[in-house]
Amino acid sequence: MVNEEANEIKQQQAANPQEEIDATTAQVLELAENTEAETTDVHTVDYSTFQKNDFVELLSKLLDDVKEQPSVAAFRKSEDVLKEVRPLFEQFKTAERAEALAKFKEANDGSEDGFEFKFDETIEKFDKLFKALKEERAKYFNQIEKERDKNFSQKTELLNRLRAIVEGEDNTDPAQIKAGFAEFKKIQDEWKSAGNINSPHNNTLWQTYHALVDRFYSNRSIYFELLELDRKRNLQHKIELCSKIEKIAEAAKSDTVTGKVLDEAVAIFEEYKHIGPAPKEENELIWTRVKEALDVIYGKRREQLETQKAESEQVYTLKSSIAELVETFANFTTESISEWNERTKALLALQDQWNNVKGFMPKEKGKELSDKFWGNIKAFFKNKGEFFRQLEGKREENLKAKVAIIEQVEALLTSGDDSQDATNSVIQLQKAFREVGHVPEKDKDNIYERFKKACDSFFDAKRAKNQNIEKEFEANLAKKVALCEQIEAEAVEGADTSKLAEFKAQWASIGFVPKKDMQSIGKRYISAINKYVSAMGKLSGKEREQLALQTEVDILKSRGDFSPRELGKKENDIRRKIQQIENDISLYKNNLEFFAKSKNADKLRVDVEAKIKKAEQDLAHFKHQLKVIREAEK
């Protein structure tokens, strides 16, 4: 009878072989590792745009996270982040030290002797956080190692105690059998509470433990009834745990299997593994139920991972197409500010498209693509910054050149010299000022106002000292009026071509007129010349237009207030008017097409056609003015 019961115990133990449990455990751990890897690869952050304070906040948050919820995954994530951000932060430190050294050398004739440098509070805080993260990690893994060593020592001691019971117990002494059984149950409880050890010895410990347990039960013929009762209790416990796993499996059919759900299933299965033997037939049935439920959970999880993989490939494909477009910007260069601005708008639009593609990419190639994408953007803005730095340098040179011209005018003003030579010098300086290129935007208005004030002051002072000049200006005005009357009188059909140059020479030889009459007499002269040119029969229309244009340019250049800034403002105003008129004409023409399809719209059509004619006349007038200004700017 004793031998039969012993055989039954061995058969029931074989019904739940350790090899099958260990295989399932390996499956659980493998999927958990995949889940952990996937979980850690959820965000790709571009740290290249971070400032020092951003890095400090990042490390502070990492430190809080690992302190609040320390885990292998948390420390692995923190280590990955540290590896990525440390080189970037070191660039700040290197740059600041290099900048401080450069300033020190500049102040000390290029010598580095005595140079000392201390990083600012932000960098020191970063280094402290970095060190704290490393210390937390070392402390955590040292604790794990100590726990492993402790668990190994504890399980080894339990095996020695169990072996002492199995090998040293007297099966004929009921008191000793009872005491040994109590000690055995105590060892079982302590074995269950002892943590796992991830080492090559783990499997050996388990095999030794189960072998000793089998031997113990084989030697306990008198306690088979207690063993059977224990099996029934084990069965009841396994049924309860099986029901929990089946409930999770049922929910997994319709819900998402998150990492938390999977961890819960793994924890229940770990508890199931540590329950002792159950009756053979029931044990096989309950084990089948557990395995089927786990298969449902793991199957659903694998489906989710496959779906996520397909989605990540789709995201990668979309972002690859955007990255290819951005790649063309990396080596872009031009001398035009407007082209830089247009390309910048286009690049920012592509960046918005990239950011609007939601979802994750495959870890390795996704990181490579992201690095390439942001690297090309950085290259574009680096080239743009270099262009504007050079442009700003040129404008600074122009500013110095204009300041030097202004100082010459101011020096003539201070000297009180109002001779013709001084006047000619100021006029030449005005011309030189106009020929100098643009200055920094912030100085443009101030430098022009200073120049204009100096020139105005010079000529005002000259006028104040020479009141008789005004009379001369009035006389000049009378001469120019007489010349205009002569030109107008001789502007008849077949006018002499050779006299045109004579008229222009006479006009040029006449000096300044009062400022208030400059524009009116200039317009009359232009009108007279145009009338005379029209009367010249031997010229083509294009030649007449060119002569008229040159006349207007001569008048414009003869004015004392001529300047590139004023021409630029006038040119911009005319361009805006031309644009507005062209838009109006386009709108009027669209209205005409609408009226053509409408009945009783004749009056409206006539009004619109009149507006178009007037607008076209205005357009021709402003385009002519634009030609004059362009010719004057040459």
C-alpha positions as CSV (number, residue, x, y, z in Angstrom):
1,M,0.0,0.0,0.0
2,V,2.8,2.4,0.9
3,N,4.6,1.7,-2.4
4,E,1.4,2.2,-4.4
5,E,0.9,5.6,-2.8
6,A,4.5,6.5,-3.3
7,N,4.2,5.7,-7.0
8,E,1.0,7.8,-7.2
9,I,2.9,10.8,-5.8
10,K,5.6,10.4,-8.4
11,Q,3.0,10.1,-11.2
12,Q,1.2,13.2,-10.0
13,Q,4.5,15.1,-9.8
14,A,5.2,14.0,-13.4
15,A,1.8,15.4,-14.5
16,N,3.2,18.9,-14.1
17,P,6.8,18.4,-15.4
18,Q,9.3,21.2,-14.5
19,E,10.5,21.2,-18.1
20,E,7.1,22.4,-19.4
21,I,6.8,25.0,-16.7
22,D,10.3,26.3,-17.3
23,A,9.6,26.4,-21.1
24,T,6.5,28.5,-20.4
25,T,8.5,30.7,-18.0
26,A,11.0,31.3,-20.8
27,Q,8.2,32.3,-23.1
28,V,6.8,34.7,-20.5
29,L,10.3,36.3,-19.9
30,E,11.0,36.6,-23.6
31,L,7.7,38.4,-24.3
32,A,8.2,40.6,-21.3
33,E,11.7,41.5,-22.5
34,N,10.2,42.3,-25.9
35,T,7.5,44.4,-24.3
36,E,10.1,46.2,-22.1
37,A,12.2,46.9,-25.2
38,E,9.2,48.2,-27.1
39,T,8.1,50.3,-24.1
40,T,11.4,51.9,-23.8
41,D,11.4,52.8,-27.5
42,V,8.4,55.1,-27.5
43,H,9.9,58.5,-28.0
44,T,12.6,59.8,-30.3
45,V,13.7,63.2,-28.9
46,D,15.8,65.7,-30.8
47,Y,18.2,66.8,-28.0
48,S,20.3,68.9,-30.4
49,T,17.8,71.8,-30.0
50,F,18.1,71.7,-26.1
51,Q,19.6,74.5,-24.1
52,K,21.5,74.0,-20.8
53,N,18.4,74.5,-18.7
54,D,16.5,72.0,-20.8
55,F,19.2,69.4,-20.1
56,V,19.1,70.1,-16.4
57,E,15.3,69.7,-16.3
58,L,15.6,66.5,-18.3
59,L,18.1,65.0,-15.8
60,S,16.1,66.2,-12.8
61,K,13.0,64.4,-14.1
62,L,15.0,61.2,-14.8
63,L,16.3,61.3,-11.3
64,D,12.8,61.7,-9.8
65,D,11.5,58.9,-12.0
66,V,14.2,56.3,-11.0
67,K,13.8,57.3,-7.3
68,E,10.0,57.0,-7.4
69,Q,9.8,53.8,-9.4
70,P,13.2,52.2,-9.7
71,S,13.4,49.3,-12.2
72,V,15.8,47.8,-14.7
73,A,13.8,49.4,-17.5
74,A,13.9,52.8,-15.8
75,F,17.6,52.8,-15.3
76,R,18.2,51.4,-18.8
77,K,16.2,54.3,-20.2
78,S,18.1,56.9,-18.1
79,E,21.4,55.4,-19.2
80,D,20.4,55.7,-22.9
81,V,19.4,59.3,-22.4
82,L,22.7,60.1,-20.5
83,K,24.8,58.6,-23.3
84,E,23.0,60.8,-25.9
85,V,22.8,64.1,-24.0
86,R,26.3,64.0,-22.3
87,P,28.2,64.7,-25.6
88,L,25.8,67.5,-26.5
89,F,26.1,69.1,-23.0
90,E,29.9,68.8,-23.2
91,Q,29.7,71.0,-26.3
92,F,28.3,73.8,-24.2
93,K,31.0,73.4,-21.6
94,T,33.8,73.3,-24.2
95,A,32.3,76.3,-26.0
96,E,32.0,78.4,-22.8
97,R,35.5,77.5,-21.7
98,A,36.9,78.2,-25.2
99,E,35.1,81.6,-25.2
100,A,36.4,82.5,-21.8
101,L,40.0,81.4,-22.8
102,A,39.8,83.5,-26.0
103,K,38.7,86.6,-24.0
104,F,41.5,85.9,-21.5
105,K,44.1,85.5,-24.2
106,E,42.8,88.6,-25.9
107,A,43.2,90.6,-22.7
108,N,46.7,89.1,-22.0
109,D,48.5,89.3,-25.3
110,G,47.7,85.8,-26.3
111,S,49.0,84.2,-23.1
112,E,47.2,81.5,-21.1
113,D,49.2,81.9,-18.0
114,G,47.0,82.4,-14.9
115,F,43.8,81.4,-16.8
116,E,41.2,80.0,-14.5
117,F,37.7,79.1,-15.4
118,K,34.7,78.0,-13.4
119,F,31.5,76.7,-14.9
120,D,28.2,78.4,-14.1
121,E,25.6,77.1,-11.7
122,T,23.6,75.4,-14.5
123,I,26.5,73.3,-15.6
124,E,27.4,72.4,-12.0
125,K,23.8,71.4,-11.4
126,F,23.9,69.2,-14.5
127,D,27.1,67.5,-13.4
128,K,25.6,66.9,-9.9
129,L,22.4,65.4,-11.4
130,F,24.5,63.3,-13.8
131,K,26.6,61.9,-10.8
132,A,23.4,61.4,-8.8
133,L,21.8,59.3,-11.6
134,K,25.0,57.2,-11.8
135,E,25.0,56.7,-8.1
136,E,21.3,55.7,-8.0
137,R,21.9,53.2,-10.8
138,A,25.0,51.7,-9.0
139,K,23.1,51.5,-5.7
140,Y,20.1,49.9,-7.4
141,F,22.1,47.2,-9.2
142,N,24.3,46.6,-6.2
143,Q,21.2,46.0,-4.2
144,I,19.9,43.6,-6.9
145,E,23.2,41.8,-6.8
146,K,23.1,41.6,-3.0
147,E,19.5,40.3,-3.2
148,R,20.6,37.7,-5.7
149,D,23.5,36.6,-3.5
150,K,21.2,36.6,-0.5
151,N,18.6,34.5,-2.3
152,F,21.2,32.1,-3.5
153,S,22.6,31.7,0.0
154,Q,19.1,31.4,1.4
155,K,18.1,28.7,-1.1
156,T,21.3,26.8,-0.7
157,E,20.8,26.8,3.1
158,L,17.1,25.6,2.6
159,L,18.4,22.8,0.4
160,N,20.9,21.7,3.0
161,R,18.1,21.7,5.7
162,L,15.8,19.8,3.3
163,R,18.6,17.3,2.5
164,A,19.3,16.8,6.3
165,I,15.6,16.0,6.8
166,V,15.4,13.6,3.8
167,E,18.7,11.8,4.6
168,G,18.7,11.9,8.4
169,E,15.1,11.3,9.4
170,D,14.1,8.1,11.2
171,N,10.9,7.0,9.5
172,T,10.1,4.7,12.4
173,D,9.8,7.5,15.0
174,P,6.4,9.1,14.8
175,A,7.6,12.2,16.8
176,Q,10.5,12.7,14.5
177,I,8.3,12.2,11.4
178,K,5.9,14.8,12.7
179,A,8.7,17.3,13.5
180,G,10.3,16.6,10.2
181,F,7.1,17.3,8.3
182,A,6.6,20.6,10.2
183,E,10.2,21.5,9.3
184,F,9.5,20.5,5.7
185,K,6.4,22.7,5.4
186,K,8.4,25.6,6.9
187,I,11.2,25.1,4.3
188,Q,8.5,25.0,1.6
189,D,7.1,28.3,2.7
190,E,10.5,29.9,3.0
191,W,11.5,28.6,-0.4
192,K,8.3,30.2,-2.0
193,S,9.0,33.5,-0.3
194,A,12.7,33.5,-1.4
195,G,13.2,35.6,-4.6
196,N,14.4,34.4,-7.9
197,I,18.1,34.4,-8.9
198,N,19.0,35.0,-12.6
199,S,22.1,32.8,-12.7
200,P,23.3,29.5,-14.2
201,H,22.7,27.9,-10.8
202,N,18.9,28.7,-10.8
203,N,17.9,25.6,-12.8
204,T,20.2,23.4,-10.7
205,L,18.7,24.7,-7.5
206,W,15.2,24.0,-8.8
207,Q,16.1,20.5,-9.9
208,T,17.7,19.7,-6.6
209,Y,14.7,21.1,-4.7
210,H,12.2,19.1,-6.6
211,A,14.4,16.0,-6.3
212,L,14.6,16.4,-2.5
213,V,10.8,17.1,-2.3
214,D,10.1,13.9,-4.3
215,R,12.4,11.9,-2.0
216,F,10.8,13.4,1.0
217,Y,7.3,12.4,-0.1
218,S,8.5,9.0,-1.2
219,N,9.8,8.5,2.3
220,R,6.7,9.7,4.1
221,S,4.3,6.7,3.7
222,I,2.7,7.5,7.0
223,Y,1.8,11.0,5.9
224,F,0.2,10.2,2.5
225,E,-3.1,11.2,3.8
226,L,-1.8,14.6,4.8
227,L,-0.1,14.8,1.4
228,E,-3.4,14.1,-0.4
229,L,-5.1,16.8,1.6
230,D,-2.3,19.2,0.7
231,R,-2.8,18.2,-3.0
232,K,-6.4,19.1,-2.8
233,R,-5.6,22.4,-1.2
234,N,-3.0,23.0,-4.0
235,L,-5.7,22.1,-6.6
236,Q,-8.1,24.6,-5.1
237,H,-5.4,27.3,-5.1
238,K,-4.5,26.5,-8.7
239,I,-8.2,26.6,-9.8
240,E,-8.5,30.1,-8.2
241,L,-5.3,31.3,-10.0
242,C,-6.5,29.7,-13.3
243,S,-9.8,31.5,-13.1
244,K,-7.9,34.8,-12.7
245,I,-5.8,34.1,-15.8
246,E,-8.9,33.0,-17.8
247,K,-10.6,36.3,-16.8
248,I,-7.6,38.2,-18.2
249,A,-7.6,36.1,-21.3
250,E,-11.4,36.7,-21.9
251,A,-10.8,40.5,-21.6
252,A,-7.9,40.3,-24.0
253,K,-10.2,39.1,-26.8
254,S,-11.8,42.5,-27.0
255,D,-9.4,44.9,-25.1
256,T,-5.8,45.9,-25.6
257,V,-3.2,43.8,-23.8
258,T,-1.1,46.5,-22.1
259,G,2.2,46.0,-20.4
260,K,0.4,46.3,-17.1
261,V,-2.1,43.5,-18.0
262,L,0.8,41.3,-19.2
263,D,2.7,41.9,-15.9
264,E,-0.4,40.9,-14.0
265,A,-0.7,37.6,-15.9
266,V,3.0,36.9,-15.4
267,A,2.7,37.5,-11.7
268,I,-0.3,35.1,-11.4
269,F,1.6,32.5,-13.4
270,E,4.7,32.9,-11.2
271,E,2.5,32.2,-8.2
272,Y,1.0,29.2,-9.9
273,K,4.5,27.7,-10.6
274,H,5.3,27.7,-6.8
275,I,2.2,25.7,-5.8
276,G,2.9,22.1,-4.9
277,P,1.6,19.0,-6.6
278,A,-2.2,18.3,-7.1
279,P,-4.1,15.1,-8.0
280,K,-2.9,13.9,-11.3
281,E,-6.1,13.9,-13.4
282,E,-7.3,17.3,-12.1
283,N,-3.7,18.7,-12.3
284,E,-3.5,17.9,-16.1
285,L,-6.9,19.5,-16.7
286,I,-6.1,22.7,-14.8
287,W,-2.7,23.0,-16.4
288,T,-4.4,22.7,-19.9
289,R,-6.7,25.5,-18.9
290,V,-3.9,27.7,-17.7
291,K,-1.8,27.1,-20.8
292,E,-4.7,27.9,-23.2
293,A,-5.5,31.1,-21.3
294,L,-1.9,32.2,-21.5
295,D,-1.8,31.3,-25.2
296,V,-4.7,33.7,-25.8
297,I,-3.0,36.5,-23.9
298,Y,0.4,36.0,-25.6
299,G,-1.2,35.6,-29.0
300,K,-3.2,38.9,-28.6
301,R,0.0,40.6,-27.5
302,R,1.9,39.3,-30.5
303,E,-0.8,40.5,-32.8
304,Q,-0.6,44.0,-31.3
305,L,3.2,44.0,-31.7
306,E,2.8,43.0,-35.4
307,T,0.2,45.7,-35.9
308,Q,2.5,48.3,-34.2
309,K,5.4,47.2,-36.4
310,A,3.3,47.6,-39.6
311,E,2.2,51.1,-38.4
312,S,5.7,52.1,-37.5
313,E,6.9,51.0,-41.0
314,Q,4.1,53.2,-42.5
315,V,5.2,56.2,-40.4
316,Y,8.8,55.5,-41.4
317,T,7.8,55.6,-45.1
318,L,6.0,58.9,-44.8
319,K,8.8,60.5,-42.9
320,S,11.4,59.2,-45.3
321,S,9.6,61.0,-48.2
322,I,9.7,64.2,-46.2
323,A,13.3,63.7,-45.2
324,E,14.2,63.3,-48.9
325,L,12.7,66.8,-49.6
326,V,14.6,68.3,-46.6
327,E,17.9,66.8,-47.8
328,T,17.9,69.3,-50.7
329,F,18.0,72.2,-48.3
330,A,21.2,71.1,-46.5
331,N,23.6,72.6,-49.2
332,F,21.3,75.5,-50.3
333,T,23.1,78.8,-50.8
334,T,22.2,82.1,-52.5
335,E,23.1,85.8,-52.2
336,S,19.4,86.8,-52.1
337,I,17.7,87.6,-48.8
338,S,14.3,87.0,-50.3
339,E,15.3,83.6,-51.5
340,W,16.6,82.6,-48.1
341,N,13.3,83.7,-46.6
342,E,11.3,81.8,-49.2
343,R,13.4,78.6,-48.6
344,T,13.0,79.0,-44.8
345,K,9.2,79.1,-45.1
346,A,9.3,76.0,-47.3
347,L,11.6,74.2,-44.9
348,L,9.4,75.1,-41.9
349,A,6.4,73.8,-43.8
350,L,8.1,70.5,-44.3
351,Q,9.1,70.4,-40.6
352,D,5.4,70.9,-39.7
353,Q,4.5,68.0,-42.0
354,W,7.1,65.8,-40.2
355,N,5.7,66.7,-36.8
356,N,2.1,66.1,-38.0
357,V,2.9,62.5,-38.9
358,K,2.0,60.8,-35.6
359,G,3.2,57.5,-34.4
360,F,6.5,55.7,-33.8
361,M,9.2,54.5,-36.2
362,P,11.3,51.3,-35.9
363,K,14.0,52.0,-33.3
364,E,17.3,51.7,-35.2
365,K,16.4,53.0,-38.6
366,G,13.9,55.5,-37.2
367,K,16.7,57.1,-35.1
368,E,19.0,57.2,-38.1
369,L,16.3,58.8,-40.2
370,S,15.5,61.3,-37.5
371,D,19.1,62.2,-37.0
372,K,19.5,62.8,-40.7
373,F,16.4,64.9,-40.9
374,W,17.3,67.2,-38.1
375,G,20.9,67.3,-39.2
376,N,19.9,68.6,-42.6
377,I,17.7,71.3,-41.0
378,K,20.6,72.3,-38.7
379,A,22.9,72.5,-41.8
380,F,20.4,74.8,-43.6
381,F,20.1,77.2,-40.7
382,K,23.8,77.1,-40.1
383,N,24.4,78.2,-43.7
384,K,21.7,80.8,-43.4
385,G,23.2,82.2,-40.2
386,E,26.7,82.3,-41.9
387,F,25.2,84.2,-44.8
388,F,23.6,86.8,-42.6
389,R,26.7,87.1,-40.5
390,Q,28.7,87.9,-43.6
391,L,26.0,90.3,-44.8
392,E,25.9,92.0,-41.5
393,G,29.7,92.4,-41.6
394,K,29.4,94.0,-45.0
395,R,26.7,96.4,-43.8
396,E,28.9,97.3,-40.8
397,E,31.7,98.2,-43.3
398,N,29.1,100.3,-45.2
399,L,28.1,102.0,-41.9
400,K,31.7,102.9,-41.2
401,A,32.1,104.3,-44.7
402,K,28.9,106.4,-44.4
403,V,30.0,107.7,-41.0
404,A,33.3,108.7,-42.5
405,I,31.5,110.7,-45.2
406,I,29.2,112.3,-42.7
407,E,32.2,113.3,-40.6
408,Q,33.7,115.0,-43.7
409,V,30.5,117.0,-44.3
410,E,30.3,117.9,-40.6
411,A,33.9,119.0,-40.7
412,L,33.2,121.4,-43.7
413,L,30.1,122.6,-41.8
414,T,32.2,123.3,-38.6
415,S,34.9,125.1,-40.6
416,G,32.4,127.6,-41.9
417,D,33.8,127.3,-45.5
418,D,31.0,128.1,-47.9
419,S,33.1,128.4,-51.0
420,Q,32.2,126.8,-54.3
421,D,34.9,124.2,-53.7
422,A,33.4,123.3,-50.4
423,T,30.0,123.2,-51.9
424,N,31.2,120.9,-54.7
425,S,32.9,118.7,-52.1
426,V,29.6,118.3,-50.2
427,I,27.8,117.5,-53.5
428,Q,30.5,114.9,-54.3
429,L,30.1,113.5,-50.8
430,Q,26.4,113.3,-51.3
431,K,27.0,111.2,-54.5
432,A,29.5,109.0,-52.6
433,F,27.0,108.5,-49.8
434,R,24.4,107.3,-52.3
435,E,26.8,104.9,-53.9
436,V,27.7,103.2,-50.6
437,G,25.5,100.0,-50.0
438,H,23.0,99.2,-47.3
439,V,23.8,99.6,-43.6
440,P,22.4,97.6,-40.6
441,E,18.6,98.0,-40.4
442,K,18.7,99.4,-36.9
443,D,21.1,102.2,-38.1
444,K,19.5,103.0,-41.5
445,D,17.2,105.8,-40.4
446,N,19.6,107.4,-37.9
447,I,22.6,107.5,-40.3
448,Y,20.5,109.0,-43.1
449,E,19.0,111.6,-40.8
450,R,22.4,112.5,-39.5
451,F,23.7,112.8,-43.1
452,K,20.7,114.8,-44.3
453,K,20.9,117.1,-41.2
454,A,24.6,117.8,-41.9
455,C,24.0,118.5,-45.6
456,D,20.9,120.7,-44.9
457,S,22.8,122.6,-42.2
458,F,25.7,123.2,-44.7
459,F,23.4,124.6,-47.4
460,D,21.2,126.5,-44.9
461,A,24.3,128.1,-43.5
462,K,25.5,129.0,-46.9
463,R,22.1,130.5,-47.8
464,A,22.1,132.4,-44.5
465,K,25.6,133.9,-45.3
466,N,24.8,134.7,-48.9
467,Q,21.4,136.4,-49.1
468,N,22.2,137.6,-52.6
469,I,22.2,134.0,-53.7
470,E,18.4,134.0,-53.4
471,K,18.3,136.8,-55.9
472,E,20.5,134.8,-58.1
473,F,18.2,131.8,-57.7
474,E,15.2,134.1,-58.7
475,A,17.2,135.3,-61.8
476,N,18.0,131.6,-62.6
477,L,14.3,130.8,-62.3
478,A,13.5,133.6,-64.8
479,K,16.1,132.3,-67.2
480,K,14.7,128.8,-66.9
481,V,11.1,130.1,-67.5
482,A,12.3,132.0,-70.5
483,L,14.1,128.9,-71.8
484,C,10.9,126.9,-71.3
485,E,8.9,129.5,-73.2
486,Q,11.5,129.4,-76.1
487,I,11.4,125.6,-76.3
488,E,7.6,125.6,-76.2
489,A,7.5,128.3,-79.0
490,E,9.9,126.3,-81.2
491,A,8.2,123.0,-80.6
492,V,6.5,122.9,-84.1
493,E,6.5,120.3,-86.7
494,G,9.9,119.7,-88.2
495,A,11.7,121.1,-85.1
496,D,15.5,121.1,-85.4
497,T,17.1,118.0,-83.8
498,S,20.5,119.7,-83.2
499,K,18.9,122.4,-81.0
500,L,17.8,119.8,-78.4
501,A,21.3,119.4,-77.1
502,E,21.6,123.2,-77.1
503,F,18.5,123.5,-75.0
504,K,19.8,120.9,-72.5
505,A,23.2,122.6,-72.3
506,Q,21.5,126.0,-71.6
507,W,19.4,124.4,-68.9
508,A,22.4,122.7,-67.3
509,S,24.4,126.0,-67.4
510,I,21.7,127.8,-65.4
511,G,22.2,127.5,-61.7
512,F,19.9,126.6,-58.9
513,V,16.4,128.1,-58.5
514,P,14.4,128.7,-55.3
515,K,13.6,125.4,-53.6
516,K,9.9,126.1,-53.7
517,D,10.0,126.4,-57.5
518,M,12.2,123.4,-58.2
519,Q,9.5,120.8,-58.9
520,S,7.2,123.2,-60.9
521,I,9.9,124.5,-63.2
522,G,11.3,121.0,-63.6
523,K,7.9,119.7,-64.7
524,R,7.5,122.5,-67.1
525,Y,10.9,121.9,-68.6
526,I,10.2,118.2,-69.0
527,S,6.9,119.0,-70.6
528,A,8.5,121.5,-73.0
529,I,11.3,119.1,-74.0
530,N,8.7,116.3,-74.5
531,K,6.7,118.6,-76.7
532,Y,9.8,119.6,-78.7
533,V,10.9,115.9,-79.0
534,S,7.4,115.0,-80.3
535,A,7.7,117.8,-83.0
536,M,11.0,116.3,-84.2
537,G,10.0,114.3,-87.3
538,K,13.1,112.3,-87.9
539,L,13.1,110.3,-84.6
540,S,11.5,106.9,-84.0
541,G,9.0,106.5,-81.1
542,K,11.6,104.6,-79.1
543,E,14.2,107.4,-79.6
544,R,11.7,110.0,-78.5
545,E,10.8,108.1,-75.4
546,Q,14.5,107.6,-74.5
547,L,15.2,111.4,-74.9
548,A,12.2,112.2,-72.8
549,L,13.3,109.7,-70.1
550,Q,16.9,111.1,-70.1
551,T,15.5,114.6,-69.6
552,E,13.5,113.5,-66.5
553,V,16.6,111.8,-65.2
554,D,18.7,114.9,-65.6
555,I,16.1,116.9,-63.8
556,L,15.9,114.4,-61.0
557,K,19.7,114.3,-60.6
558,S,20.0,118.1,-60.6
559,R,17.9,118.4,-57.4
560,G,19.8,118.9,-54.2
561,D,17.7,116.5,-52.2
562,F,18.4,113.5,-54.5
563,S,19.3,110.4,-52.5
564,P,19.1,106.6,-52.9
565,R,16.8,106.4,-49.8
566,E,14.3,108.8,-51.3
567,L,14.5,107.0,-54.7
568,G,14.0,103.7,-52.9
569,K,11.0,104.9,-51.0
570,K,9.5,106.4,-54.1
571,E,10.2,103.2,-56.1
572,N,8.5,101.1,-53.5
573,D,5.4,103.4,-53.5
574,I,5.2,103.2,-57.3
575,R,5.5,99.4,-57.2
576,R,2.7,99.1,-54.7
577,K,0.5,101.4,-56.9
578,I,1.3,99.3,-60.0
579,Q,0.5,96.1,-58.2
580,Q,-2.8,97.6,-56.9
581,I,-3.8,98.9,-60.4
582,E,-2.9,95.5,-62.0
583,N,-5.1,93.7,-59.4
584,D,-8.0,96.2,-60.1
585,I,-7.7,95.6,-63.9
586,S,-7.8,91.9,-63.4
587,L,-10.9,92.3,-61.2
588,Y,-12.6,94.6,-63.7
589,K,-11.9,92.1,-66.5
590,N,-13.4,89.3,-64.5
591,N,-16.5,91.4,-63.9
592,L,-16.8,92.0,-67.7
593,E,-16.9,88.3,-68.3
594,F,-19.7,88.1,-65.7
595,F,-21.6,90.9,-67.4
596,A,-21.2,89.2,-70.8
597,K,-23.4,86.4,-69.4
598,S,-26.0,88.7,-67.8
599,K,-28.9,90.5,-69.5
600,N,-29.5,94.2,-69.1
601,A,-25.8,94.8,-68.0
602,D,-24.8,97.2,-70.8
603,K,-24.5,100.3,-68.6
604,L,-22.5,98.4,-66.0
605,R,-20.2,97.0,-68.8
606,V,-19.6,100.6,-70.1
607,D,-18.7,101.8,-66.6
608,V,-16.3,98.9,-66.1
609,E,-14.6,99.4,-69.5
610,A,-14.2,103.1,-68.6
611,K,-12.6,102.1,-65.3
612,I,-10.3,99.7,-67.1
613,K,-9.2,102.4,-69.6
614,K,-8.5,104.9,-66.8
615,A,-6.6,102.2,-64.8
616,E,-4.4,101.3,-67.9
617,Q,-3.6,105.0,-68.3
618,D,-2.6,105.2,-64.7
619,L,-0.6,102.0,-65.0
620,A,1.4,103.4,-68.0
621,H,2.1,106.6,-66.1
622,F,3.5,104.8,-63.0
623,K,5.5,102.4,-65.2
624,H,7.0,105.5,-66.9
625,Q,7.9,106.9,-63.4
626,L,9.5,103.6,-62.5
627,K,11.7,103.8,-65.6
628,V,12.9,107.3,-64.6
629,I,13.8,106.2,-61.1
630,R,15.6,103.0,-62.4
631,E,17.6,105.1,-64.9
632,A,18.5,107.6,-62.1
633,E,19.8,104.8,-59.9
634,K,22.3,103.6,-62.4
